[in-house]
Amino acid sequence: MLQPPDPPKITKKYAKGVNTRNAIIETCRDLFWDKGYNATTYKDILRLVGTHPKAVTHHLGNKKNIATIIYAEFMKDFYQAVDDLLPEADDTQRVLTLMTLFYQAVLDYANLRRFYAEYSAVGALDGPSDYNAIFNKSYEVIVDTVGRAEANLHMSLCRGLDSAVGAHLMARGHELTIKDLIKVLVWHYCYFLPNEELQERLNISLKVTAQFHAVVDRFTIAIKPVSDLPLNPPTNP
């Protein structure tokens, strides 16, 4: 009888590489939050990690790849938090509620707003693949509704829209409430829903956001009742 092969041995060299990769990601998580994506340099990363100059490109390719990993992990946790909050809702309602809670957080937290704007601008001309991975549940809802080819086009357009929205929020976000923002964006992001259904779902999402807010710090997310939050939450200027 054939025996399964022995699992590969985890060598010290491999373990060290994994540790270095994780250290780079965690360091960038702090740097992107505190300084911003654009202001973070490779020298900043190498100085704090204490590794050699080629370590970043060897383990992760470039700064954009690191930001994509951090953003994807953040949104994965965000999706899970909304799933836990609305266990009885369907996927479409959860995605729309996530969108509303996410943009409320973007308005509330200046550091998240800056990262959203800078990352969206850098990725505006990229293909949809990274964007689809970050917003995978939203993407699958659209695929189920209109098919994969149209969904890919839609996500590419959303990526460009995010870049424009991010720039606007950096300049004039203080003028907007979540209701102002989401009622404009939702018609673009959720074009595939009939108007009456979209309005009904939007009203539900806004009611949820009136009761709950996303608390964000260094790309960690927790959804808490508004009644439990300070009257003037920090915006991380």
N, C-alpha and C positions, 0 to 999 in steps of 0.2 A: 504494500500500500504506500502510495506516495505521501510524503510528509510535506506540510507547508514550509516554505523557506523561513529561515530565522529572520526576525525583524531587523532592519538595519540598526547598527549600533550608533548611539548618539556620541560622537567623538567630542573631545574638549574643544576642538576647533569649530565644529558645527554649533555647539552650545554657546560658544563665545560670539559667534556671528549672530545668532538669534538674540542674544542679550544686547549686542550693539544695535541691531535693528530696532528692538523695542525701546532702547534708550533714546535713539534718535526721534522716534515717533512721540514719545512722552515729552521730550524736550521741546519739540516743535509745537506740541499741544499748548504748552505754557507760552512759548514765544509768539505764536500766532494770536493767542488771546491777549497777551499783554502789549505786544508791539505792533501786531498786525501782520498779515501775510506779506505785503509788499516790503515792509521795513525790516523783516527778518532776513539776515544774510547767512550765507554758508559759514562765514567766520563765526557768527553768533552760535550756530548749531555745533560746530566743531569745538569751540571753546568750552561750551557747557557740557558736551558729552565727553570731551577729553579723548578724542579718537583722531585717526590720521585723515588727511585731506580727501582721500578717495573713498572714504567709508560711506558717505551719503550716496554717491553715485553707484557704488558697488552693491549696496544693500537695497536701495530704494529708487535709484534712477535720477530723480530730480525733486525739487521742492514742491512742484505741482502734484506729483504722485503722493508725497507725504500728506499734503493738504486733502487730497481725495480720500485717502484712508481715514483720516481724522473726521472728515465730513460724513463719510459713509457710516462710520461707527456711531457718530452722533445721531444721524437720522434713523439708524436701526434701533437705537435706544428710544428715540422719539416715537417711532411707529409702535414699539412694544408698550410704551407708556399709554398711548392712546387706545391700543387694544385692551389694556387692562382697565382703562377708564370706561370704555364703551363695549363691554363684552357681548351685548345683544345686538349691536348695530351691524349692518352689512359693511363690506369692504369699501364701497363707494362713500358711505357716510363717514367712516373712519378716516379716509383719505382727506375728505373735505374738512373735517374737524381738525385733523393734523395741520392742514394748510392754514387754517384760521389761528390755531394756537401758535404755530411757528411764526407767522407774521406778527402776532402780538408780541412774541419774544424778541423779534427783530426790532420792533419799536421800543421795547422796554430796555434792551441791553445794547449799549453803544458798541461794545466789543464784538458782539455777535453780528450786529449790523455792518460793522466795518469788514469783518471776515466774509460775510455774505456778499457784500459789494465787490470786494477785491477778488475773491475766488471766482465769482460769476463773470467779472470782466476778463480775467485771464483765460477762462474756459469758453468764452462766447463763440470762438471760431472753431472749437473742437467738434468732433463728431459726437453722436449721442451716447456712446458706450459708457463713459464714466458717469454721465448724468443719469442714465438708466439704472446704473448700479447703485447710485446714491439714493435715488427716489424709486427703488425697485417696486414697492407695493403700488405706488401711484401708476407706474408704468404698466404693471400687469392689469390693473383695473381698466386702463385705456385699451390695452391689447384685447382684452375680453370684449370690449364694446365695439371697437372699430377695426381691429386687425393689426398685425404687427407692422406692416409697411407704413400705414397711416400714423400709427403710434410713434414710430421712429421719427417721422417728419415732425409730428407734434412736439415731441421732446426736444428736438433740435431748435424749433421755434421758441419753446419755453426757455431754453438756455439763453438765447439772445434776449428774450424779454426780461429774464432775471438780471442780466447785465444792466439793462436800461433802468429797471426798477431799483436795483442796488444803488446806482449813481444818483437817482432821484431821492432816495431815502437818506443818503449821506448828506445831501444838500438841503432837503426840505422835509425830512421825516417828522420833524417836530410839529409840522402843521397838520398831521393826519391822525385820525383815530383808526382803530382796527376796522370799524364799520366802513369808513371812507375807503380804506385801502382794499379790503377784501371784496367789496361789492364791485369794484372795477376789475380786479385781477381774476375773480372767479369766472367771469364770462369768457375770459381768454383761456384759462387753464382747463376749464370744464365745458368747453364748447359742445361736447358730444352728448350732453344731457339736455333733454327738453326743458324749455324755459320754466314751465310751471314746477316741474320736479326739482330743478336746480334751485329755484327760489325757496321751495319748502325745505330742502336740505340745508341751504345756506342759513335759514332762520334757526334751524336746530343747532348748527355749528356756532352761531353767534350767541345763542342761549348758553351753550356749554362754556364758551369763552368768557361770558359774563360771570360764571360761577367758578371757573378754574383758570389758572394761569400756569404757564411753563416757567419753572425756576431754572435758570441756566447759569453755570459757572464753569469755565474752562472746558466747555464742550461736554459737560455732564448735564443730564436733564432729569427733572422731577416735576410732576404735575401736582399742584396743590390747590386747595380751595382758596379763593380770593380772600375769604374771611380770615385765613391763617397768615396772610402776608402783611408786611408793614404797609402803612398808608402811602409812603413814598419809597418804593423799592429802589435800591441802588441801580444806576444805569451803567456802571463801570466806565466812567468817562475816560 
